[in-house]
Structures are given as structure tokens and as C-alpha cells.
Amino acid sequence: MEAIFDFFSNPYYIQILTITGVYLIAALGLNLITGITGQFSFGHAAFMSIGAYTSSLLTLYLHTPFFLNLLLGGIIAALFGVLLGFPSLRLTGDYLGITTLGFGEIVRVVFINTKITGGAFGLAGIPRETNIILVYLIVVLTIISLYLIKNSRFGRGLVAIREDEIAAEAMGINTLFYKVEAFAVGSFFAGISGALYAHLIQYISPGDFGFSRSFEILNFVVIGGLGSIPGTVVGTAILALAPEFLRFVQEYRMLIYGALMVLMMTFRPRGLLGGVDLFQVWRNFRHKGLREKI
């Protein structure tokens, strides 16, 4: 018990857990786009940056309330998701991936060359408003929202698009509208994540949201299991915390980290919880228990 108290009273561990929660929100948004809808995006960090800069600039220059800035960061990111989605989501596969990758680089270069965002030097002096309680409250709300979406008529339409887009369209699903809406919702969560990140770290620069960050978030989703919300939680926790727990072998920790990923994709290509529906497992367990009582 004392060890647990020491752990949660240590500012370093609290910071690590908080940043893991921030990444988890972005990863859950990407899971809706990539895992549930089947649309590969390599520019998810761009929407994080839009949310981060929107929230930070509103805080620094207009002094509006943090929660309003947080919400606006998500909304502006969602609007850019819609603007990108309508022309690009007519594409599929590698072509869509390249388009989103290009969008991510465009956003990064714009922030580098814009004076109000601090250019390449970044934006400093952002007030610290993010804390671990707020982050994990938003994580819980995000998970609930995604479960409601996944189990709704709209969510079943997204799964149908992932499985066979032509068949889904033949059944009357407006595939472009569904994909754009999924892209907007996923981008909204990325914008929220970026705003939380900015008000946690208190400094942001375009380099924080490059391709490597997008690839890192995609790894969280793929390792956990595409389309699996619990898988995204587990994948984010493992990949975000593993480098910290491997600090005792500092010179080899990234080697071990990479080897774990290779082994994972070799022996469990669908991800840790790919194809596993925990709610269905729970329902089956309950029904089995009722049958045994009868």
C-alpha cells in the first residue's frame, strides 16, 4: 500500500501517466478512423497540432477559459478533418495514406512559417491547466462515446465500409458521408488530445507533431488490435510506458522496444486484442452463468 502511495505521489510518475492518457485519447480517435472504418491515416498528429495551437493561442492572446479553448481546439481540428476528408476520402489504401501524410507535412510547414505560432522556435509560456484527473475523465468519456458510436446504426455502417465498401454502398450506405463523419470525430478527439498536451507540457513546436508522432500513434492502434477499443487502451499503455520501464538498460531500450514490436506483429498480427469484443465475452459469461443456475 505504501509503495502504491509513493508511486502516485511521485510527480515524475504522474507526468508519465498523464501523457499516456493524452496519447490514448488521440489513439482512440485514430482507432475510429483506421480500426473501425478501415481508412489509413498517416497524418493524425497534424490534427493534434491544430488542437494544440488553437487552444494555446486562444489562452495566450484572448485569455478565454481553458475548457472553452479545449472544446474549440477539438472543433477546429474536426473542421479541418472534414475539409481534408471530402476530397481525399474518395481515395483508398496507399493513396489515402499518402494524402494524409502530405496534409500532415503541410500543416507542420505552415506552423513553422507563421509568426503568431512562434515559427520553428515554437510557442512557450502556455499555462499548465491539464492534470491527471481531467485527462482520465476525458479518456473515460471518449471510450464511452466510441462504444456508443460503434454499437449504433452509424457504427455498423462504418464496419460495413471497412469490410466491403462496394457492398456497403450497394446496400444504400452513403460511404463518403460516413467516412467523412468518422474522420471528423476522430480528428475532434485528436484536437482535444493536442490541447491537453499543450497545457501539460507548456511548450509546443511544429517538431512535436511530425510524421514520427503520427506513426507512433498508429503503432498504438495496430499493436493493440485494429478496431478494438480495449486493444487501443492496452497498446497505448504498453508502448507509451515501455521506454520508461526500460531506462535501466538505457543504451538498449529502443532495441528491445523495436524487438518487442517485431515479435508482436510476427506472432499476433491482429494485435493483442484484435477481434476480441470484451462486451460480447461478458455477455457470454453472464448467459453461461444463468444457464448453470437454471
C-alpha positions in Angstrom: 0.0 0.0 0.0 2.8 2.4 0.9 4.5 1.6 -2.5 1.3 2.5 -4.3 1.1 5.8 -2.4 4.7 6.6 -3.2 4.1 5.8 -6.8 1.1 8.2 -7.1 2.8 10.9 -5.1 5.8 11.0 -7.3 5.5 13.9 -9.8 7.5 12.1 -12.4 5.2 9.0 -12.5 2.1 11.2 -12.5 3.5 13.1 -15.5 4.2 9.8 -17.4 0.7 8.5 -16.6 -0.9 11.8 -17.7 1.0 12.0 -21.0 0.0 8.3 -21.6 -3.7 9.3 -21.2 -3.2 12.2 -23.6 -1.8 9.9 -26.2 -4.6 7.4 -25.5 -7.3 10.0 -26.5 -5.6 10.6 -29.8 -5.1 6.8 -30.4 -8.8 6.2 -29.7 -9.7 8.8 -32.3 -7.4 7.1 -34.8 -8.9 3.8 -34.0 -12.3 5.1 -35.2 -10.8 6.1 -38.5 -8.4 3.3 -39.1 -9.6 0.4 -37.0 -13.4 0.7 -37.3 -13.8 2.4 -40.6 -10.7 1.0 -42.3 -9.2 4.3 -43.6 -5.5 4.5 -43.1 -4.3 7.9 -41.9 -0.6 8.9 -41.5 -1.3 12.5 -40.5 -3.1 12.1 -37.2 -0.5 14.2 -35.4 -1.5 17.2 -37.7 -4.9 17.3 -36.0 -3.2 17.2 -32.6 -1.1 20.2 -33.6 -4.2 22.1 -34.8 -5.9 21.5 -31.5 -2.8 22.4 -29.5 -2.1 25.6 -31.3 -5.8 26.7 -31.4 -6.1 26.2 -27.6 -2.7 27.8 -26.8 -3.3 30.9 -29.0 -6.7 31.4 -27.5 -5.3 31.1 -24.0 -2.3 33.4 -24.6 -3.9 36.1 -26.7 -7.7 36.1 -25.9 -7.5 34.8 -22.3 -10.6 32.7 -22.8 -11.5 29.9 -20.3 -9.5 26.7 -20.7 -12.4 24.4 -21.1 -13.8 26.6 -23.9 -10.3 26.6 -25.6 -10.2 22.8 -25.2 -13.5 22.3 -26.9 -12.6 24.8 -29.7 -9.3 23.0 -30.3 -11.3 19.8 -30.9 -13.9 21.6 -33.1 -11.3 23.3 -35.3 -9.4 20.0 -35.7 -12.7 18.4 -36.7 -13.4 21.1 -39.3 -10.0 20.5 -40.9 -10.8 16.8 -40.8 -13.9 17.5 -42.9 -12.0 19.8 -45.3 -9.4 17.1 -45.8 -12.0 14.3 -45.9 -14.3 15.4 -48.7 -11.6 15.4 -51.4 -9.3 12.7 -50.1 -11.7 10.0 -48.8 -12.7 9.2 -52.3 -9.3 7.5 -52.4 -8.5 4.3 -50.6 -5.5 2.3 -49.4 -2.0 3.7 -50.1 -3.3 6.7 -51.9 -5.3 7.9 -48.9 -2.3 7.2 -46.7 0.0 9.4 -48.9 -2.6 12.2 -49.0 -2.9 12.3 -45.2 0.9 12.2 -44.9 1.1 15.2 -47.2 -1.5 17.0 -45.2 0.5 16.5 -42.0 3.6 17.9 -43.6 1.7 20.9 -45.0 0.3 21.7 -41.5 3.8 21.4 -40.0 5.4 23.7 -42.6 2.6 26.3 -42.1 3.2 26.4 -38.4 6.9 26.7 -39.0 6.4 29.7 -41.2 3.7 31.5 -39.3 4.8 34.3 -36.9 1.9 34.1 -34.4 2.7 30.5 -33.7 6.3 31.2 -32.9 7.6 29.7 -36.1 10.3 27.0 -35.7 11.0 28.2 -32.2 7.6 27.1 -31.0 5.2 28.6 -28.5 6.2 29.0 -24.9 4.6 30.3 -21.7 1.4 28.2 -22.1 -0.4 28.0 -18.7 -0.5 24.5 -17.1 -4.2 23.5 -17.0 -4.0 19.8 -17.7 -3.9 17.4 -14.8 -4.2 13.6 -14.5 -7.8 13.7 -13.2 -9.0 15.8 -16.1 -7.2 13.6 -18.7 -8.6 10.3 -17.4 -12.1 11.8 -17.1 -11.9 12.7 -20.8 -10.4 9.2 -21.5 -13.5 7.6 -19.9 -15.9 9.9 -21.8 -14.0 9.2 -25.1 -14.3 5.4 -24.5 -18.0 5.6 -23.7 -18.6 7.8 -26.8 -16.8 5.4 -29.1 -18.7 2.4 -27.7 -21.9 4.2 -28.3 -20.8 5.0 -31.9 -19.5 1.5 -32.6 -22.8 -0.1 -31.4 -25.1 2.4 -33.2 -26.5 2.2 -36.7 -23.8 4.6 -37.8 -21.1 2.4 -36.3 -22.4 -0.7 -38.0 -22.3 1.2 -41.3 -18.6 2.1 -40.6 -17.8 -1.6 -40.0 -19.6 -2.5 -43.2 -17.5 0.1 -45.1 -14.3 -1.5 -43.6 -15.3 -5.0 -44.6 -16.5 -4.2 -48.2 -17.1 -0.6 -49.3 -18.7 -1.6 -52.6 -21.2 -3.9 -50.9 -21.9 -1.3 -48.2 -22.7 1.3 -51.0 -24.9 -1.2 -52.8 -26.9 -1.6 -49.5 -27.6 2.1 -49.5 -24.9 3.4 -47.2 -23.6 6.9 -48.2 -20.0 5.8 -47.9 -18.4 9.2 -48.4 -20.6 10.9 -45.8 -20.0 8.1 -43.3 -16.2 8.2 -43.8 -16.0 12.0 -43.6 -18.1 11.9 -40.4 -15.8 9.3 -38.9 -12.8 11.3 -39.9 -14.3 14.4 -38.3 -15.0 12.6 -35.0 -11.5 11.0 -34.9 -9.9 14.4 -35.7 -12.0 16.0 -32.9 -10.5 13.6 -30.3 -7.0 14.3 -31.7 -7.6 18.1 -31.3 -8.7 17.6 -27.7 -5.6 15.5 -27.1 -3.4 18.2 -28.6 -4.9 20.9 -26.5 -4.4 18.8 -23.4 -0.8 18.1 -24.4 -0.1 21.8 -24.9 -1.4 22.8 -21.5 0.5 19.9 -19.9 4.0 20.4 -21.4 3.5 24.3 -21.5 5.6 24.5 -24.7 4.8 23.3 -28.3 6.7 23.4 -31.5 5.9 22.0 -35.0 8.5 19.3 -34.5 6.4 17.8 -31.7 3.7 16.8 -34.3 5.7 15.4 -37.2 5.4 12.1 -39.0 7.1 10.2 -36.2 4.3 11.2 -33.8 1.7 10.1 -36.3 3.5 6.8 -36.8 3.8 6.3 -33.0 0.0 6.8 -32.5 -0.7 4.4 -35.4 1.5 1.8 -33.6 -0.6 2.1 -30.5 -3.7 1.2 -32.5 -2.1 -1.6 -34.6 -0.3 -3.3 -31.7 -3.5 -3.2 -29.6 -5.7 -4.6 -32.4 -7.4 -2.7 -35.2 -11.0 -1.9 -34.3 -10.6 -2.9 -30.7 -11.2 -0.2 -28.1 -9.7 -2.2 -25.2 -6.9 -3.1 -27.6 -6.1 0.5 -28.2 -6.0 1.1 -24.4 -3.7 -1.8 -23.9 -1.5 -1.0 -26.9 -1.1 2.6 -25.8 -0.3 1.7 -22.2 2.4 -0.8 -23.3 4.1 1.2 -26.0 4.0 4.5 -24.1 5.2 3.1 -20.8 7.7 0.5 -22.2 10.5 3.0 -22.9 10.2 4.4 -19.4 10.4 0.9 -17.7 13.4 0.1 -19.9 15.5 3.0 -18.8 17.7 0.7 -16.6 19.1 -0.6 -19.9 19.3 2.9 -21.4 21.6 2.0 -24.3 19.5 -1.0 -25.4 16.0 0.1 -24.6 14.9 1.2 -28.1 16.4 -2.0 -29.4 14.3 -4.0 -27.0 11.3 -1.8 -27.8 11.7 -2.5 -31.5 12.2 -6.2 -31.0 9.0 -6.4 -28.9 7.1 -4.8 -31.8 8.6 -7.2 -34.4 7.7 -10.3 -32.2 4.2 -8.9 -31.6 3.5 -8.5 -35.3 5.0 -11.9 -36.1 3.1 -14.0 -33.6 0.0 -11.8 -33.1 -0.6 -9.9 -36.4 -4.1 -8.9 -35.5 -2.8 -7.2 -32.4 -3.1 -8.0 -28.7 -6.9 -7.8 -28.6 -7.7 -7.8 -32.3 -11.1 -9.5 -32.9 -11.9 -9.6 -29.2 -15.1 -7.9 -28.1 -15.0 -7.7 -24.3 -18.7 -6.8 -24.1 -19.5 -10.0 -26.0 -17.2 -12.0 -23.8 -19.0 -10.6 -20.7 -22.5 -11.3 -22.2 -21.4 -14.9 -23.0 -20.1 -15.3 -19.4 -23.3 -14.0 -17.9 -25.5 -16.2 -20.1 -23.4 -19.2 -19.2 -23.8 -18.4 -15.5 -27.6 -18.1 -15.9 -27.8 -21.4 -17.7 -25.9 -23.1 -15.0 -28.2 -21.7 -12.3 -31.3 -22.9 -14.3 
